């Protein structure tokens, strides 16, 4: 015979106490003595009692679930942000539902609808590169009380809190490091400039050149994808030109890896002839044959902060206050052999 799940009525009957007492004990009500709570919990386990989470959610107005939408999870950066969010929220009893947009705005929309139908208590988002029109996000703000928190990739929408790093400063720091190492003709693999983070990294690169009396050469700026193949193709493009760079700042570690592979294939010495610095500090950068410099985005801390911002939303909304926070984390430069000439 299969063992049926018990109800609070079964527990009440066995212990000869009221249903209300069982319910309060299971929900850790301070009006119930610890001895009674322990007895009720012990009996519930013995009788295979399973709490009805849906009923509990309907009563409390909370599901204790949150959604996270990322472009993809097969990079250390996004998986580490998710880890940071989960670490922070698990302390408050929340569970996470993870969705991938695969850089497609229509998939992003479907995931948002699915999460809303699941009545999640909040949504964390890093928007896809094809998210130009944000009407689907604005609609959620206008029609629900579900808080949305952007992290890393964001859109400037009033009412939505954001947690990012200072991408402008990171671009400036990476470029200034190459200048300090004595490089003169610095190229930038700029990523997808539809996204604000890549625009900010590009602007930081430009300003560092200007501040150090270098000319900003548009032919040294290549908008690329964030893949190894994109980095390979970028080097092929650059080496077809008259002015060959002596340093490369890539807005993506993967594009930087592709650049290193193509430079090695062409027997160009790194960093003696060409320096390379990437962005994100993916784990592979330190284990390459020639360890690669990179800008660290502190993703776990970013996830922790996003979780804290959400908890602040919950606390403030319970008192009828609407908040909007803009958290900007400081980037860190990780200098390794690929960019250290001196």
N, C-alpha and C positions, 0 to 999 in steps of 0.2 A: 504494500500500500504506500502511496505517496504521502508525504507529510504535508498537510495543509498549513498555510500561513494563518497564524492566530490573529484575532482582532483585539482591540482594547477591551471589548465586552467580555471576551474569553478570559483575559487577564484579570479583569474586575471580578468575574464570577469565581475564579480559582482562589484569589486572595481575599475575597469577601470585603472588598472596598468599593467605593463609588467609581464610576467611569471617569468622572471629573478628576478624582485623585490620581488615577492611572495616567490620564492625559497630562496633568500638571507635572507629575513625576518624570515622565518621559521627556518633557520639555524643560526640565531643570528649573521649575518654578520655585522661588525662594520660600514660598508659603508651605512647602512640603519638607518634612524632616529628611535629613540625609539617610537615615536608616530606612525610611519608606522608599526613597528614591532607589537606593541600592537593591532593595528587595524587588521592586517593580522591574528594574532593568535586568536583574538576574532571571526573573521569571519570564520576561519577554524573550530573552535569548533562548531559554529552555523550550519555550513554546513556538519558536521560529517566527516571532513577530517581526514584520517588516513595516516600517513607517510609511504611510502614504504621502510621498513628497508632493504630489500634485495637490492634494487636499490642503496640505500645510502651506503650499505656495499661495493658493487661492485665499486662504485665511489671512496670511501675513502680508500678501502683496509682493513677496520676494520669492524667486526661484533659487537663489544662491548660485546661479549660473551666469557667466559672462561669455561673450563671443570675442574672438580675436581673428581679424582678417589681415592676412599678409599676402604679398605677391607670390611668394613661394617659401618653403621651409627648409630647402636643401642648402642653405648657407648658414655658416656659424652665426652671422649677425642676427638674422630673424629668429633662429631657434634659441639664441641666447636671450633676446628680448622676451620671447614667450616664457622662457625659464624664469626671468626676473619678475614678470607679471604674476606667474603662478606662485612663486615663492612668497610674494607680498600678500596675495589674496588668500592663499591657503590658511594663513594665520587668522583670517576673518571668516573662514568656513565656505569660501567660494570655490567653484569648479570652473574650468575653462573649456570652451568648445572652439576648436581651431579650424579655420577655413582658409583655403588658398584661392586667390583670384587668378593666378597664372597670367598676371599683367593684362587682364581683360575686364573692362568696365562692366560688361553685361553679366559676367560671372560674379563680379563684385556686387552688383545689384541683387542677383538671385540669393547670394549668401546673406545679404542684409535682410531680405524678406524672410528667409528661413529662420534667422536668429530672432527676428521680431515675433514670428509665429511661435517660436519656442519660449517666448516671454522672458528673454534674458534680462538681467538687471542692468547691463551696460555693454557697450561695444567698443573695443579697441581696434583702431584701423591704421594701416600704412597703405596709402592709396596706390592703385595701379598706375603705370605710366600712360595708360590710355584714358585715365579719368581726367577729362578736360571740363566737361559740364558736370556740375555738382548738384543738380536739381534733386537727384535721388537721395542725397544726404540731407539737403535742406528740408526735404519733405518729412524726414524722420523728426527733425527738430521742431517742425511746425505742428506735427500731428501726434507726437508721443512725448512721454517724460523720460525716455530712455537716454541716459547720458552717453555721448560719444567722445572718445579721447583719441586724438591723432598722435602717432609717434613716428619719428624719422621723416617719412614722406607725409606732408600735410597740405591742406588747402586752407587759405585764410577765410574762414567762415565764422561770423560772429556767433558766440554761444558755445563754441567747441574749444575745449582745452587742448593744449598741445605739449608734447615732450620731445625735444629735439636736441641735437648738439649744435654748436655754433659752426655751421659749415663754412661760412665766410672766413672765420678766423682759422679754421683748419686748412683751407686752401691757401691762405696767406702764410701760415706756418710752414707748410710743406714747400712752398716756393722759396720762402726766405731761407730755409735750410739749404736748398740747392745753391742759392746765391752765395751763402756763407761758405759753402764748400768749394767755391771758385768756378762754378758753371756759368756760362755766358748766354747760351742759346737754348732756353728752356721751353720745351713743348708741353702742351696740356691735352691729354685724352679726356674729353669733357663729359662723357656720358650722355644720357638722353636729356637734352635741354628743355623738354616739355615739363620736367620735374624741377621744382624750386630748389631742392637740395643741390642739384648739379649746377644750376644757375649761380647759387651762392658760392660754391667751390670755385667756379670759373671767375667770379668777381673778386674773390680773395686772391686768386692767382694773378689777375691783372693788376690789382692794387699793389701787391708786393713788388711786381716789376716796376711799376711807376715810382713807388717810394724809393727804390734803389737805382733810379735813373736808367732803367732798361726800357727799350722800345717794346710795346705790345704789338706783336706780329700776328695778324689774323691767320696767316698760313700755318702758324704753329699751334693753332687751336683746331682740334678735330673732334666733332661730335660723334661718339661711338656708342655701341651697345656695351653691356657690362659682362661680356663673355671673353673667354680665351681667344676665340676666333676673331673677335672684334679687335683685340690687341695686336694680333698677328697682321691683320689687314691694315691697321693704322701704321705699323712700321713700314710695310710695303709702300704705302702712300707717301710717307715722309721721305723715304730713301729714293723716291723717284724725283725729288725736288733738288734744286741747286743748294739751298741752305739746309744742311743736315744738322739736327739738334745735338747738343752734347749732354742733355738731361731730359728726362720725361717725368712729369707728374701726372699720374693717372687717377681719375676720380673713382676707380674701381680696382680692387686687388686682382680680379680675374682678368681684366683687360691688361693690367700690368704684367701678370704672369705670361699672357700671350706675347706681349712685347719682349719680355726677357727671352722667351723661347725663340722668337724670330731673330733677335739680336745675336743670340748664341749660334744659330744656324748660319748667320752671315759672318761669324767669327769676329764679332765686335765685342771688345772687352768691357765688362761691367765691373766696377764703376770708372775704370781708367779713361775709357773713351766716351761712354754714355752712362749716366746715372739713372736709376729708376726708383721712384717711390710711389706706393699705391695708397689705397684708402679702404679702411675697415678692419685691418689687422686680422684677417682670416688666419686660422691656425696654420695653414700650409706655408704662410710667408716665412715663418721661423725655421721650417724644416727643408727649405729649398737648398739645392747644392750651394748656391750663394744666397744666404738669408736676405730677404727683401724688406726694406724700410716701408713703413705704412703709418697712416693716421688711425689711431684707435678711437672708436666711437663709444666705448664703455657700454656695450649693449645690455648687460645684466643690470647695471645701475639705471639705464634708461627704462627697462622694464619695471624695476622696483619703483621708480618715480612715477611711472604711469599708473601703477597700482595704488600708490599713495594718493594721487590726484583723484582717482575714482572713489576711494574711501572718503575723501573730503567732500566729493559731490554727494555721496549718500548721506553723510552727516548733515551737510548744509541743506539739502533738499528736505530732510525730515523736519527742519525748522522753517521751511518755506523760503529759504534764501537761494538765489540763483548765482552760481559762481562761474568764472571763466579764468583758467590759469594758463600762463605761458611759461613753461619751464625750459630753460636753455642750459644744457650741460657744456662744460669746457672740454674740448678735444685734447688728446694726448698724442705727441709724436713719438713713434718708436723707430729709433735710428739703428739700422743694421748695415751690413757690408755693401749692399747694392747702391747706396748713395753716399758713402763715406770715402771721399777722395783724400782728405788731409790725414 
